[in-house]
Amino acid sequence: MAKLILYYDLLSQPCRALYMFFKKANVPFEGKVVDLLKGEQFTPEFVALNPFKKVPVINDKGFVLIESIAILRYISRTHNVADHWYPKDSVKQAQVDEYLEWQHTNTRADCGLYFLHKVLWPAMNGKPANEQRIAQLEKKMIITLDLIENVWLKNKKFLCGNEISISDIFGICEIDHTRMAGFDPYANRPNLSEWKMRTSSYLSPYYEEANERLEEHVVKYNKKYGKLNSKI
């Protein structure tokens, strides 16, 4: 029987989310790394698979799917994974969907744009970062992190209840990503900090495995610019 194939790069937040989910939920797959920094997403072979030139992508016996949340929902329906990841109960599933829909224009957008403007795009373009734009993005990101601290995690162990779900994997991957831009999202946010420890501990050892390259970049950033949350 052909294996499920996952095309990924662990520097990508959604790829890390899928990788950890597949591993922790015991979903058998064959991993194929697409190195984004080397431009492997632009090869003819990969473009034929995904014309949008992005990861993650899965190929399940000829069925190709390219959006990470759609992939997670598909896997939850077609594989025997624990119900808490994406519950079959309509109310519990809607609560998970509620966060997944919210995070598109909040957690993912705000944390991702902060990293892109502060680190990635200046490095790629060889131009200084726009400090005014970064300050604006940081302010918006802080609002989102405070909403997670005070609303999503109010009186709950996880984002959508007292059991871990796929929303927590997406959330931690997006929030962790800001650390590569010299920001500590968990500082002075006790609910978020406890949730991070709870979630990462549950996902261990795959959390550490998936975040190995991220941690390398965090170390490089700190050596260059100083401690987290220091100003460039």
N, C-alpha and C positions, 0 to 999 in steps of 0.2 A: 504493500500500500504506500502511495506517495505521501511524503511528509508535508506538513504545513511549513512553508518557508517564510521567515521574517527577514525583511531587508531593513537594516537599521544602522544608526550611528549613535553611540551612547553620549555624544555631546548634545544630542537633541532631547529636549524635555519629553515629548510624546514617545520617543523611542525608548527612553529609560523607563517610562511608565509601562509600556507594553512588555518590555523585557522582564521587569520585576513581576508583573502580573502573570505572564506565561510561566515563569519559573516557580513562583509561589503557589500558583493554582494547579501545578503539575500538568500543564498543557504541552504535549510533545511538539517540538518544532526544530527545524534546521535554521540556524542563523547565518545570514550573509551580510557582512559589513559593507556598507556603502560609505566610503570616506568622503565626507562633505568638504573638508579642507583641501583635499586633493582634486575636488571637482568630479568625483566618480558619478555623481547624480546627473551629469551632463553627457555621459557616454551613450552611444546609440542603443546599446543593449538595455540600459536602464530607462531611457526615454521611451522605448517601445513598451516597457512595463508600466511606467507612469509618466505621461506627457507633461505633468506639472513639475517634474524634476525635484520631487521632495520625498523624504522618508518620514514615517515608516510606511511600508507596503507589505501586504501579505499575499501569498499565492497559495491557495488551498485547493490542491488538485486541479488547477486550471482556473479557479475563481480568484480574480485579483480584486483586492479592496485597498483603498489608499488613504482613508481618513482614520485617525487613531481611535476616536471615540466610537465610530461605526465598527471598527475592528473589534474593540473590546465588547461591544454589545453582541456582535456576531458570534464571537468565541463563547460568550456566556450562554448563548442559545444553543450552540452546536456541540459544545463539549461539556463533559460532566465536571463542572466546577462548583465549589461550595456556593450555596445560595446567597450568602451574605455579600458576595462581591457585586452582584447585580440582581437583587431579589425578584422572584416571580410574583410576589404579592404586589398588587397594583399601587397601594399607598406607599410602601417602602421603596418600590422602584421609582415612583414619581419623585420621592425625596432625593434619591440619588441623581435622577435626571435634572432636578431643580438646580443642584450645584453645578452639574456638568454644563448646563446651558448658561448659567451665570458666569462661570469662569472664563468663557470665551472673550468677553469684553471687560473682564475685571482682572482676575488673577493672571491669566495667560497674557493678556494684552499689556497690562501695566508692568508686570515683572519682566516680560520679554522685551518690551520697548526700552526699558531702562538699561538692560544689558546691551542691546543693540547700539543705542546711542552713546553709551559710556565707554564700551570696550570694542565690540566687533566691528562696527562701521568705521571708526577712526583707524583701527588697525588695518582694515582692508583698503581704505582710501588713502592712508598715509597723511591724514589731516588731523589737526587737534580736535578734541571733542568740543561741542558747543555747550559751554557751561550753563548758559541760561536755559537751554532746552532740557538739559539733564536735571536742573533744579526743579523745573516744572513737572517733569516725569516722576521725579522722586517724591514730590509732594502728592501727586495723584496715587502713586504706588503705596505710600504710607496710609492714605485713606483706605485703600483696599485691604491692606494688611490689618488695619485696625478693625475693619468690618468682619474679617475672618476671626480675629481675636474676640470681639465683643458680641457678634451675632451668630456666625456659623458655629463657633465652638462654645457658645453660652450653654452651660449645664449639660454638655455632651462630651463624650470621650473622643468621638470622631466627627467628621464634618456633617454626616447625615444620620447620626444616631450613636448608639453605644457599641456598634459593631463596625469593623473596618469594611470599606467598600472601594470600588474602583475610583470613586471621587477622591478618596484620600491619597491614592497613588498619583493621580493627576496633580492634585494640590501640592504635595510635597515636592514633586519634580519641578514645578513652576517656581515655587517659593525658593527652593534650594538654589536655583539658577542665579539668583541675585548675588549670591556669595562670590561668584566669579567676577562680579563688578565691584567688589570691595564693600558690600553691604551685608550687615547681619540682620536678617528679617526677624530673628527670634529674640533679639535684645529688648528687654523691658516689655515683653509680651508673654506673660506666664502661661496663659492658655495655649498659645501657639507653640511655645517651647515644650510644654508637657506633651502636646499632641505630636510634635516632631519626634520626641523620644519614644513615645508609644508606637507611632507608625513605623519608624525606622527599625525599632526592635522587633516588631511583628514581621517585617519584611526581610529581616536578617536571615541568612548571609547575603541575600541577593541585593539588598540595598547597598551594602558596601561594594559589592561586585560591580553594580551598575554605575556607581558614583566614583569609581577609581580615577577616571580621567578628569572629572569635575574637580575632585580634591587636588589633583596635580595643578590645575589652573588656578585654584584658590591660593595655593602656596606661592605660585609664580607671581600672582597679583600682589600678595602681601609683601613679598620681597621687594617688589618694584615700588609700591606706593605706601606701604606701612599697614597698620592694623585696619581691620574692617571698619567701615563707616568713616574712615578718614577722607578728607577732601583732596581731590586731585589738584 
